[in-house]
Amino acid sequence: MAHLRTFFTFLLDKAVLSINPIPRSYLKLFFKQSDFSTGRKWHLFSKDEISALREELLKEYKGATIANSVSRLALIVDTYLGLRPEELQVLKFEQLVKYEGSYTFKIDDSWSEKEKSLMVL
């Protein structure tokens, strides 16, 4: 639409057209304001929903091929850790340690936007 408006404006300057058929605020005329917003809705899982999700993921994981098992394993781990996808992607098995009788991930580096590099903690 922006290109068409520019094209028709060029034709106006050449006196080919008397009015631009594309209005100035064309998006507001063609779409409702609610169409501009994604309207993202959040849902917090209850403990029962998380348990049911884990059970289903474990069933799928046990029957999955090696190629498909990685994503399911990531989802299972995420139900316990609650990480964002980009945080989950950088976990390494060598970071998995036993601490006070439980397994956890030891993360000793983090990305610094300011430095644009990993910072060792």
C-alpha positions as CSV (number, residue, x, y, z in Angstrom):
1,M,0.0,0.0,0.0
2,A,2.8,2.4,0.8
3,H,4.4,1.7,-2.6
4,L,1.1,2.3,-4.4
5,R,0.5,5.5,-2.5
6,T,4.0,6.7,-3.5
7,F,3.3,5.7,-7.1
8,F,0.0,7.6,-7.2
9,T,1.6,10.6,-5.5
10,F,4.1,10.6,-8.4
11,L,1.2,10.6,-10.9
12,L,-0.4,13.5,-9.0
13,D,2.8,15.5,-9.4
14,K,2.6,14.8,-13.2
15,A,-1.0,15.9,-13.3
16,V,-2.1,12.5,-14.5
17,L,-4.4,12.0,-11.4
18,S,-6.4,14.6,-9.5
19,I,-6.7,12.6,-6.3
20,N,-4.6,9.8,-4.7
21,P,-6.8,6.7,-4.5
22,I,-4.8,5.4,-1.5
23,P,-5.7,7.5,1.6
24,R,-3.0,8.8,4.0
25,S,-3.8,6.7,7.0
26,Y,-4.8,3.6,4.9
27,L,-4.1,1.1,7.6
28,K,-6.5,2.8,10.0
29,L,-9.2,2.8,7.4
30,F,-8.9,-0.8,6.3
31,F,-8.2,-2.4,9.7
32,K,-9.7,-2.1,13.2
33,Q,-7.4,-1.0,15.9
34,S,-7.8,-4.4,17.6
35,D,-6.2,-6.0,14.5
36,F,-2.9,-4.3,15.3
37,S,-2.5,-6.0,18.6
38,T,-1.7,-9.7,19.0
39,G,-3.7,-9.7,22.3
40,R,-1.3,-12.2,23.9
41,K,-2.9,-14.1,26.7
42,W,-1.1,-15.8,29.5
43,H,-2.0,-19.1,31.2
44,L,-0.3,-20.3,34.4
45,F,-0.3,-24.1,34.7
46,S,-1.5,-25.6,37.9
47,K,0.5,-28.3,39.6
48,D,-2.0,-30.9,38.3
49,E,-1.7,-29.6,34.8
50,I,2.1,-29.7,35.0
51,S,2.0,-33.3,36.3
52,A,-0.3,-34.3,33.5
53,L,1.9,-32.6,30.9
54,R,5.0,-34.3,32.2
55,E,3.3,-37.7,32.1
56,E,2.2,-37.2,28.5
57,L,5.6,-35.9,27.5
58,L,7.3,-38.9,29.2
59,K,5.0,-41.3,27.3
60,E,5.8,-39.5,24.0
61,Y,9.5,-39.5,24.9
62,K,9.7,-43.2,25.5
63,G,8.1,-43.9,22.1
64,A,9.9,-41.3,20.1
65,T,12.7,-41.8,17.6
66,I,16.1,-40.3,18.5
67,A,15.5,-37.4,16.1
68,N,12.2,-36.5,17.8
69,S,13.3,-37.3,21.4
70,V,15.5,-34.2,21.8
71,S,12.6,-31.7,21.7
72,R,10.6,-33.8,24.1
73,L,13.5,-34.1,26.5
74,A,13.9,-30.3,26.3
75,L,10.2,-29.8,27.2
76,I,10.4,-32.3,30.1
77,V,13.4,-30.5,31.5
78,D,11.6,-27.1,31.0
79,T,8.6,-28.3,33.1
80,Y,11.0,-28.6,36.0
81,L,13.2,-25.6,35.4
82,G,10.8,-23.0,33.8
83,L,13.5,-21.6,31.5
84,R,12.9,-19.5,28.4
85,P,13.6,-21.3,25.1
86,E,16.9,-19.5,24.5
87,E,18.1,-20.3,28.0
88,L,17.1,-24.0,27.6
89,Q,18.9,-24.3,24.3
90,V,22.3,-23.4,25.8
91,L,22.3,-26.0,28.6
92,K,24.9,-28.7,28.4
93,F,25.0,-32.1,29.9
94,E,28.4,-31.3,31.5
95,Q,26.6,-28.6,33.5
96,L,24.3,-31.3,35.1
97,V,25.6,-31.9,38.7
98,K,24.4,-33.5,41.9
99,Y,23.9,-30.9,44.6
100,E,22.6,-31.8,48.1
101,G,21.2,-35.0,46.9
102,S,19.4,-33.6,43.8
103,Y,20.4,-33.0,40.2
104,T,20.7,-29.4,39.0
105,F,22.4,-27.4,36.3
106,K,25.5,-25.5,37.4
107,I,25.6,-22.4,35.2
108,D,28.8,-20.5,35.6
109,D,28.6,-18.1,32.7
110,S,26.0,-15.8,31.3
111,W,25.6,-13.6,28.2
112,S,26.3,-9.9,28.5
113,E,24.5,-7.7,26.0
114,K,26.8,-4.8,27.0
115,E,30.0,-6.8,26.3
116,K,28.4,-9.0,23.5
117,S,30.2,-12.0,25.0
118,L,30.0,-14.7,27.7
119,M,30.9,-13.6,31.2
120,V,32.3,-16.2,33.5
121,L,30.7,-15.9,37.0
